[in-house]
């Protein structure tokens, strides 16, 4: 998202209220930005390096939004960020900016604007974590329809891994995991070969 009148870009975030749990705060914030609920969320890292403490950045953001900023203002203090990633089909969502920002939209991870503080490192850590866990987590949840073809599933994996995969190797690997259930073929009326449809086994949908 881009903060108002600053040219500064950051990941969307928020604060935990005194009367709510951490996970509840994350789900609330995600719902406020996307309108979505009941989606896959994963806490992946806590960021607390001293080097990320730069009060002048928050002061510039607040002043650009016409806020008075006392010397000891709480939003200029040091913050520790607990980071989550969510699996969302971005075609279904138009993110909403908060009160301090002009825009909140999707960016290609290979073409991000320059982000404040350590936010680029947060993105890189999220991607690395997702890639390391791709075979243990059902990454297709929320990214695919209930029934999908092997080709559609492969495209999701290729996007996350950032590389192309051989069709036969991918299919063999996925079927060996035993997390897919095969259904009827998809007949489109004009296709010479109709692909089988698959779904994730219910036991794999842990969230």
Rosetta constraint file for C-alpha pairs under 8 A:
AtomPair CA 1 CA 9 HARMONIC 5.46 0.50
AtomPair CA 1 CA 10 HARMONIC 5.45 0.50
AtomPair CA 1 CA 11 HARMONIC 6.13 0.50
AtomPair CA 1 CA 12 HARMONIC 6.35 0.50
AtomPair CA 1 CA 97 HARMONIC 7.00 0.50
AtomPair CA 1 CA 101 HARMONIC 6.71 0.50
AtomPair CA 1 CA 102 HARMONIC 7.57 0.50
AtomPair CA 1 CA 103 HARMONIC 5.46 0.50
AtomPair CA 1 CA 104 HARMONIC 4.12 0.50
AtomPair CA 1 CA 105 HARMONIC 6.35 0.50
AtomPair CA 2 CA 6 HARMONIC 7.87 0.50
AtomPair CA 2 CA 7 HARMONIC 6.51 0.50
AtomPair CA 2 CA 8 HARMONIC 5.66 0.50
AtomPair CA 2 CA 9 HARMONIC 4.46 0.50
AtomPair CA 2 CA 10 HARMONIC 6.58 0.50
AtomPair CA 2 CA 101 HARMONIC 5.51 0.50
AtomPair CA 2 CA 102 HARMONIC 5.85 0.50
AtomPair CA 2 CA 103 HARMONIC 5.46 0.50
AtomPair CA 2 CA 104 HARMONIC 6.63 0.50
AtomPair CA 3 CA 7 HARMONIC 6.57 0.50
AtomPair CA 3 CA 8 HARMONIC 5.60 0.50
AtomPair CA 3 CA 9 HARMONIC 6.30 0.50
AtomPair CA 3 CA 10 HARMONIC 7.81 0.50
AtomPair CA 3 CA 61 HARMONIC 6.66 0.50
AtomPair CA 3 CA 100 HARMONIC 5.86 0.50
AtomPair CA 3 CA 101 HARMONIC 3.98 0.50
AtomPair CA 3 CA 102 HARMONIC 5.88 0.50
AtomPair CA 3 CA 103 HARMONIC 7.48 0.50
AtomPair CA 4 CA 61 HARMONIC 7.36 0.50
AtomPair CA 4 CA 64 HARMONIC 6.56 0.50
AtomPair CA 4 CA 65 HARMONIC 6.63 0.50
AtomPair CA 4 CA 100 HARMONIC 5.99 0.50
AtomPair CA 4 CA 101 HARMONIC 4.73 0.50
AtomPair CA 4 CA 102 HARMONIC 5.09 0.50
AtomPair CA 5 CA 64 HARMONIC 5.69 0.50
AtomPair CA 5 CA 65 HARMONIC 7.56 0.50
AtomPair CA 6 CA 60 HARMONIC 7.43 0.50
AtomPair CA 6 CA 61 HARMONIC 6.60 0.50
AtomPair CA 6 CA 64 HARMONIC 6.61 0.50
AtomPair CA 8 CA 114 HARMONIC 7.83 0.50
AtomPair CA 8 CA 115 HARMONIC 7.00 0.50
AtomPair CA 8 CA 116 HARMONIC 6.67 0.50
AtomPair CA 9 CA 113 HARMONIC 6.81 0.50
AtomPair CA 9 CA 114 HARMONIC 6.56 0.50
AtomPair CA 9 CA 115 HARMONIC 4.96 0.50
AtomPair CA 9 CA 116 HARMONIC 6.12 0.50
AtomPair CA 10 CA 115 HARMONIC 5.17 0.50
AtomPair CA 10 CA 116 HARMONIC 5.64 0.50
AtomPair CA 10 CA 119 HARMONIC 6.55 0.50
AtomPair CA 11 CA 115 HARMONIC 7.67 0.50
AtomPair CA 11 CA 119 HARMONIC 6.47 0.50
AtomPair CA 12 CA 104 HARMONIC 7.80 0.50
AtomPair CA 13 CA 29 HARMONIC 7.43 0.50
AtomPair CA 14 CA 26 HARMONIC 7.85 0.50
AtomPair CA 14 CA 29 HARMONIC 6.56 0.50
AtomPair CA 15 CA 25 HARMONIC 7.32 0.50
AtomPair CA 16 CA 20 HARMONIC 6.78 0.50
AtomPair CA 16 CA 21 HARMONIC 7.42 0.50
AtomPair CA 16 CA 22 HARMONIC 6.30 0.50
AtomPair CA 16 CA 25 HARMONIC 5.42 0.50
AtomPair CA 16 CA 26 HARMONIC 7.96 0.50
AtomPair CA 17 CA 21 HARMONIC 7.98 0.50
AtomPair CA 17 CA 25 HARMONIC 7.13 0.50
AtomPair CA 20 CA 24 HARMONIC 6.23 0.50
AtomPair CA 20 CA 25 HARMONIC 6.39 0.50
AtomPair CA 21 CA 25 HARMONIC 6.23 0.50
AtomPair CA 22 CA 26 HARMONIC 6.37 0.50
AtomPair CA 23 CA 27 HARMONIC 6.25 0.50
AtomPair CA 24 CA 28 HARMONIC 6.05 0.50
AtomPair CA 25 CA 29 HARMONIC 6.12 0.50
AtomPair CA 26 CA 30 HARMONIC 6.11 0.50
AtomPair CA 26 CA 84 HARMONIC 7.91 0.50
AtomPair CA 27 CA 31 HARMONIC 6.07 0.50
AtomPair CA 27 CA 37 HARMONIC 7.07 0.50
AtomPair CA 28 CA 32 HARMONIC 6.21 0.50
AtomPair CA 29 CA 33 HARMONIC 6.35 0.50
AtomPair CA 30 CA 34 HARMONIC 5.92 0.50
AtomPair CA 30 CA 35 HARMONIC 7.35 0.50
AtomPair CA 30 CA 36 HARMONIC 7.03 0.50
AtomPair CA 30 CA 37 HARMONIC 7.75 0.50
AtomPair CA 31 CA 35 HARMONIC 4.45 0.50
AtomPair CA 31 CA 36 HARMONIC 4.97 0.50
AtomPair CA 31 CA 37 HARMONIC 5.95 0.50
AtomPair CA 32 CA 96 HARMONIC 7.46 0.50
AtomPair CA 33 CA 95 HARMONIC 5.27 0.50
AtomPair CA 33 CA 96 HARMONIC 4.79 0.50
AtomPair CA 33 CA 97 HARMONIC 6.83 0.50
AtomPair CA 33 CA 98 HARMONIC 7.80 0.50
AtomPair CA 34 CA 93 HARMONIC 6.06 0.50
AtomPair CA 34 CA 94 HARMONIC 6.61 0.50
AtomPair CA 34 CA 95 HARMONIC 5.07 0.50
AtomPair CA 34 CA 96 HARMONIC 6.51 0.50
AtomPair CA 35 CA 93 HARMONIC 7.97 0.50
AtomPair CA 39 CA 86 HARMONIC 7.20 0.50
AtomPair CA 39 CA 87 HARMONIC 7.07 0.50
AtomPair CA 39 CA 88 HARMONIC 7.52 0.50
AtomPair CA 39 CA 142 HARMONIC 6.74 0.50
AtomPair CA 39 CA 207 HARMONIC 7.44 0.50
AtomPair CA 40 CA 86 HARMONIC 5.62 0.50
AtomPair CA 40 CA 87 HARMONIC 5.64 0.50
AtomPair CA 40 CA 88 HARMONIC 7.97 0.50
AtomPair CA 40 CA 141 HARMONIC 7.08 0.50
AtomPair CA 40 CA 142 HARMONIC 7.27 0.50
AtomPair CA 40 CA 207 HARMONIC 5.86 0.50
AtomPair CA 41 CA 84 HARMONIC 6.52 0.50
AtomPair CA 41 CA 85 HARMONIC 5.80 0.50
AtomPair CA 41 CA 86 HARMONIC 4.51 0.50
AtomPair CA 41 CA 87 HARMONIC 6.84 0.50
AtomPair CA 41 CA 207 HARMONIC 7.84 0.50
AtomPair CA 42 CA 84 HARMONIC 5.25 0.50
AtomPair CA 42 CA 85 HARMONIC 5.44 0.50
AtomPair CA 42 CA 86 HARMONIC 6.49 0.50
AtomPair CA 43 CA 82 HARMONIC 7.32 0.50
AtomPair CA 43 CA 83 HARMONIC 5.83 0.50
AtomPair CA 43 CA 84 HARMONIC 4.16 0.50
AtomPair CA 43 CA 85 HARMONIC 6.62 0.50
AtomPair CA 44 CA 82 HARMONIC 7.97 0.50
AtomPair CA 44 CA 83 HARMONIC 6.04 0.50
AtomPair CA 44 CA 84 HARMONIC 5.68 0.50
AtomPair CA 44 CA 85 HARMONIC 7.27 0.50
AtomPair CA 44 CA 126 HARMONIC 6.78 0.50
AtomPair CA 44 CA 129 HARMONIC 6.90 0.50
AtomPair CA 45 CA 82 HARMONIC 6.16 0.50
AtomPair CA 45 CA 83 HARMONIC 5.53 0.50
AtomPair CA 45 CA 84 HARMONIC 7.43 0.50
AtomPair CA 45 CA 125 HARMONIC 7.82 0.50
AtomPair CA 46 CA 80 HARMONIC 7.14 0.50
AtomPair CA 46 CA 81 HARMONIC 5.71 0.50
AtomPair CA 46 CA 82 HARMONIC 4.42 0.50
AtomPair CA 46 CA 83 HARMONIC 6.02 0.50
AtomPair CA 47 CA 80 HARMONIC 5.81 0.50
AtomPair CA 47 CA 81 HARMONIC 5.12 0.50
AtomPair CA 47 CA 82 HARMONIC 6.36 0.50
AtomPair CA 47 CA 83 HARMONIC 7.54 0.50
AtomPair CA 47 CA 122 HARMONIC 7.96 0.50
AtomPair CA 48 CA 52 HARMONIC 7.23 0.50
AtomPair CA 48 CA 79 HARMONIC 7.30 0.50
AtomPair CA 48 CA 80 HARMONIC 4.72 0.50
AtomPair CA 48 CA 81 HARMONIC 6.58 0.50
AtomPair CA 49 CA 53 HARMONIC 7.71 0.50
AtomPair CA 52 CA 117 HARMONIC 5.62 0.50
AtomPair CA 52 CA 118 HARMONIC 6.18 0.50
AtomPair CA 53 CA 77 HARMONIC 7.85 0.50
AtomPair CA 53 CA 78 HARMONIC 5.51 0.50
AtomPair CA 53 CA 79 HARMONIC 7.29 0.50
AtomPair CA 53 CA 117 HARMONIC 7.94 0.50
AtomPair CA 54 CA 58 HARMONIC 7.59 0.50
AtomPair CA 54 CA 78 HARMONIC 7.93 0.50
AtomPair CA 54 CA 117 HARMONIC 7.54 0.50
AtomPair CA 55 CA 59 HARMONIC 6.19 0.50
AtomPair CA 55 CA 76 HARMONIC 4.79 0.50
AtomPair CA 55 CA 77 HARMONIC 6.65 0.50
AtomPair CA 55 CA 78 HARMONIC 7.61 0.50
AtomPair CA 56 CA 60 HARMONIC 6.12 0.50
AtomPair CA 56 CA 76 HARMONIC 7.61 0.50
AtomPair CA 57 CA 61 HARMONIC 6.46 0.50
AtomPair CA 57 CA 116 HARMONIC 7.98 0.50
AtomPair CA 58 CA 62 HARMONIC 6.14 0.50
AtomPair CA 58 CA 75 HARMONIC 7.03 0.50
AtomPair CA 58 CA 76 HARMONIC 6.10 0.50
AtomPair CA 59 CA 63 HARMONIC 6.08 0.50
AtomPair CA 59 CA 69 HARMONIC 6.73 0.50
AtomPair CA 59 CA 76 HARMONIC 6.64 0.50
AtomPair CA 60 CA 64 HARMONIC 6.07 0.50
AtomPair CA 61 CA 65 HARMONIC 6.55 0.50
AtomPair CA 61 CA 100 HARMONIC 7.56 0.50
AtomPair CA 62 CA 66 HARMONIC 6.53 0.50
AtomPair CA 62 CA 67 HARMONIC 5.30 0.50
AtomPair CA 62 CA 68 HARMONIC 7.53 0.50
AtomPair CA 62 CA 69 HARMONIC 7.12 0.50
AtomPair CA 62 CA 100 HARMONIC 7.68 0.50
AtomPair CA 63 CA 67 HARMONIC 5.19 0.50
AtomPair CA 63 CA 68 HARMONIC 6.72 0.50
AtomPair CA 63 CA 69 HARMONIC 7.05 0.50
AtomPair CA 65 CA 100 HARMONIC 6.49 0.50
AtomPair CA 69 CA 73 HARMONIC 6.07 0.50
AtomPair CA 72 CA 76 HARMONIC 7.19 0.50
AtomPair CA 72 CA 77 HARMONIC 7.79 0.50
AtomPair CA 73 CA 77 HARMONIC 7.27 0.50
AtomPair CA 83 CA 122 HARMONIC 7.57 0.50
AtomPair CA 84 CA 126 HARMONIC 7.83 0.50
AtomPair CA 85 CA 126 HARMONIC 6.60 0.50
AtomPair CA 87 CA 139 HARMONIC 7.21 0.50
AtomPair CA 87 CA 141 HARMONIC 7.15 0.50
AtomPair CA 87 CA 142 HARMONIC 6.12 0.50
AtomPair CA 87 CA 143 HARMONIC 6.74 0.50
AtomPair CA 88 CA 142 HARMONIC 5.50 0.50
AtomPair CA 88 CA 143 HARMONIC 5.84 0.50
AtomPair CA 89 CA 93 HARMONIC 7.30 0.50
AtomPair CA 89 CA 142 HARMONIC 6.22 0.50
AtomPair CA 89 CA 143 HARMONIC 4.86 0.50
AtomPair CA 89 CA 144 HARMONIC 7.72 0.50
AtomPair CA 90 CA 94 HARMONIC 7.63 0.50
AtomPair CA 90 CA 106 HARMONIC 7.52 0.50
AtomPair CA 94 CA 105 HARMONIC 6.95 0.50
AtomPair CA 95 CA 104 HARMONIC 5.57 0.50
AtomPair CA 95 CA 105 HARMONIC 5.62 0.50
AtomPair CA 95 CA 106 HARMONIC 7.72 0.50
AtomPair CA 96 CA 103 HARMONIC 7.22 0.50
AtomPair CA 96 CA 104 HARMONIC 5.68 0.50
AtomPair CA 96 CA 105 HARMONIC 7.71 0.50
AtomPair CA 97 CA 101 HARMONIC 5.65 0.50
AtomPair CA 97 CA 102 HARMONIC 6.30 0.50
AtomPair CA 97 CA 103 HARMONIC 5.15 0.50
AtomPair CA 97 CA 104 HARMONIC 4.77 0.50
AtomPair CA 98 CA 102 HARMONIC 7.84 0.50
AtomPair CA 107 CA 111 HARMONIC 6.86 0.50
AtomPair CA 107 CA 112 HARMONIC 6.00 0.50
AtomPair CA 108 CA 112 HARMONIC 6.24 0.50
AtomPair CA 114 CA 120 HARMONIC 7.82 0.50
AtomPair CA 115 CA 119 HARMONIC 5.77 0.50
AtomPair CA 115 CA 120 HARMONIC 5.95 0.50
AtomPair CA 116 CA 120 HARMONIC 7.78 0.50
AtomPair CA 118 CA 122 HARMONIC 6.50 0.50
AtomPair CA 119 CA 123 HARMONIC 6.41 0.50
AtomPair CA 120 CA 124 HARMONIC 6.34 0.50
AtomPair CA 121 CA 125 HARMONIC 6.06 0.50
AtomPair CA 122 CA 126 HARMONIC 6.15 0.50
AtomPair CA 123 CA 127 HARMONIC 6.30 0.50
AtomPair CA 124 CA 128 HARMONIC 6.13 0.50
AtomPair CA 125 CA 129 HARMONIC 6.03 0.50
AtomPair CA 126 CA 130 HARMONIC 6.15 0.50
AtomPair CA 127 CA 131 HARMONIC 6.14 0.50
AtomPair CA 127 CA 160 HARMONIC 7.57 0.50
AtomPair CA 128 CA 132 HARMONIC 6.17 0.50
AtomPair CA 129 CA 133 HARMONIC 6.25 0.50
AtomPair CA 130 CA 134 HARMONIC 5.75 0.50
AtomPair CA 130 CA 160 HARMONIC 7.68 0.50
AtomPair CA 131 CA 160 HARMONIC 6.69 0.50
AtomPair CA 131 CA 161 HARMONIC 6.09 0.50
AtomPair CA 133 CA 137 HARMONIC 5.89 0.50
AtomPair CA 134 CA 138 HARMONIC 7.16 0.50
AtomPair CA 134 CA 139 HARMONIC 6.27 0.50
AtomPair CA 137 CA 204 HARMONIC 7.82 0.50
AtomPair CA 138 CA 200 HARMONIC 7.76 0.50
AtomPair CA 138 CA 204 HARMONIC 6.55 0.50
AtomPair CA 138 CA 205 HARMONIC 6.80 0.50
AtomPair CA 139 CA 143 HARMONIC 7.60 0.50
AtomPair CA 140 CA 144 HARMONIC 5.71 0.50
AtomPair CA 140 CA 153 HARMONIC 7.12 0.50
AtomPair CA 140 CA 156 HARMONIC 7.05 0.50
AtomPair CA 141 CA 205 HARMONIC 7.63 0.50
AtomPair CA 143 CA 156 HARMONIC 7.65 0.50
AtomPair CA 144 CA 148 HARMONIC 6.74 0.50
AtomPair CA 144 CA 152 HARMONIC 7.78 0.50
AtomPair CA 144 CA 153 HARMONIC 7.58 0.50
AtomPair CA 146 CA 199 HARMONIC 6.05 0.50
AtomPair CA 146 CA 200 HARMONIC 7.95 0.50
AtomPair CA 147 CA 197 HARMONIC 5.82 0.50
AtomPair CA 147 CA 198 HARMONIC 5.32 0.50
AtomPair CA 147 CA 199 HARMONIC 4.89 0.50
AtomPair CA 148 CA 152 HARMONIC 6.28 0.50
AtomPair CA 148 CA 153 HARMONIC 6.98 0.50
AtomPair CA 148 CA 197 HARMONIC 5.16 0.50
AtomPair CA 148 CA 198 HARMONIC 5.31 0.50
AtomPair CA 148 CA 199 HARMONIC 6.47 0.50
AtomPair CA 149 CA 153 HARMONIC 6.46 0.50
AtomPair CA 149 CA 195 HARMONIC 6.47 0.50
AtomPair CA 149 CA 196 HARMONIC 6.11 0.50
AtomPair CA 149 CA 197 HARMONIC 4.78 0.50
AtomPair CA 149 CA 198 HARMONIC 5.96 0.50
AtomPair CA 150 CA 154 HARMONIC 6.08 0.50
AtomPair CA 150 CA 171 HARMONIC 6.88 0.50
AtomPair CA 150 CA 195 HARMONIC 7.84 0.50
AtomPair CA 150 CA 196 HARMONIC 7.55 0.50
AtomPair CA 150 CA 197 HARMONIC 7.30 0.50
AtomPair CA 150 CA 198 HARMONIC 7.12 0.50
AtomPair CA 151 CA 155 HARMONIC 6.33 0.50
AtomPair CA 151 CA 167 HARMONIC 7.84 0.50
AtomPair CA 152 CA 156 HARMONIC 6.68 0.50
AtomPair CA 153 CA 157 HARMONIC 6.53 0.50
AtomPair CA 154 CA 158 HARMONIC 6.08 0.50
AtomPair CA 154 CA 165 HARMONIC 7.78 0.50
AtomPair CA 154 CA 167 HARMONIC 7.81 0.50
AtomPair CA 154 CA 170 HARMONIC 7.08 0.50
AtomPair CA 155 CA 159 HARMONIC 6.17 0.50
AtomPair CA 156 CA 160 HARMONIC 6.38 0.50
AtomPair CA 157 CA 161 HARMONIC 5.97 0.50
AtomPair CA 158 CA 162 HARMONIC 5.59 0.50
AtomPair CA 158 CA 163 HARMONIC 5.34 0.50
AtomPair CA 158 CA 164 HARMONIC 5.59 0.50
AtomPair CA 158 CA 165 HARMONIC 6.78 0.50
AtomPair CA 159 CA 163 HARMONIC 7.06 0.50
AtomPair CA 165 CA 169 HARMONIC 7.44 0.50
AtomPair CA 165 CA 170 HARMONIC 6.47 0.50
AtomPair CA 166 CA 170 HARMONIC 6.02 0.50
AtomPair CA 167 CA 171 HARMONIC 6.16 0.50
AtomPair CA 168 CA 172 HARMONIC 6.16 0.50
AtomPair CA 169 CA 173 HARMONIC 6.12 0.50
AtomPair CA 170 CA 174 HARMONIC 6.12 0.50
AtomPair CA 171 CA 175 HARMONIC 6.12 0.50
AtomPair CA 172 CA 176 HARMONIC 6.21 0.50
AtomPair CA 173 CA 177 HARMONIC 6.70 0.50
AtomPair CA 174 CA 178 HARMONIC 7.36 0.50
AtomPair CA 174 CA 179 HARMONIC 7.70 0.50
AtomPair CA 174 CA 180 HARMONIC 7.55 0.50
AtomPair CA 175 CA 179 HARMONIC 7.43 0.50
AtomPair CA 175 CA 180 HARMONIC 6.67 0.50
AtomPair CA 179 CA 200 HARMONIC 5.83 0.50
AtomPair CA 179 CA 201 HARMONIC 5.49 0.50
AtomPair CA 179 CA 204 HARMONIC 6.65 0.50
AtomPair CA 180 CA 198 HARMONIC 6.23 0.50
AtomPair CA 180 CA 199 HARMONIC 5.64 0.50
AtomPair CA 180 CA 200 HARMONIC 4.72 0.50
AtomPair CA 180 CA 201 HARMONIC 5.58 0.50
AtomPair CA 181 CA 198 HARMONIC 5.44 0.50
AtomPair CA 181 CA 199 HARMONIC 5.30 0.50
AtomPair CA 181 CA 200 HARMONIC 6.08 0.50
AtomPair CA 181 CA 201 HARMONIC 5.90 0.50
AtomPair CA 182 CA 196 HARMONIC 6.88 0.50
AtomPair CA 182 CA 197 HARMONIC 6.04 0.50
AtomPair CA 182 CA 198 HARMONIC 4.53 0.50
AtomPair CA 182 CA 199 HARMONIC 6.70 0.50
AtomPair CA 183 CA 196 HARMONIC 6.43 0.50
AtomPair CA 183 CA 197 HARMONIC 5.19 0.50
AtomPair CA 183 CA 198 HARMONIC 5.64 0.50
AtomPair CA 183 CA 199 HARMONIC 7.69 0.50
AtomPair CA 184 CA 196 HARMONIC 5.83 0.50
AtomPair CA 184 CA 197 HARMONIC 5.87 0.50
AtomPair CA 185 CA 194 HARMONIC 5.84 0.50
AtomPair CA 185 CA 195 HARMONIC 5.38 0.50
AtomPair CA 185 CA 196 HARMONIC 4.03 0.50
AtomPair CA 185 CA 197 HARMONIC 5.60 0.50
AtomPair CA 186 CA 194 HARMONIC 5.48 0.50
AtomPair CA 186 CA 195 HARMONIC 5.62 0.50
AtomPair CA 186 CA 196 HARMONIC 6.00 0.50
AtomPair CA 186 CA 197 HARMONIC 6.29 0.50
AtomPair CA 187 CA 191 HARMONIC 7.11 0.50
AtomPair CA 187 CA 194 HARMONIC 5.38 0.50
AtomPair CA 187 CA 195 HARMONIC 7.68 0.50
AtomPair CA 188 CA 194 HARMONIC 7.47 0.50
AtomPair CA 200 CA 204 HARMONIC 6.78 0.50
AtomPair CA 200 CA 205 HARMONIC 7.53 0.50
AtomPair CA 201 CA 205 HARMONIC 7.36 0.50
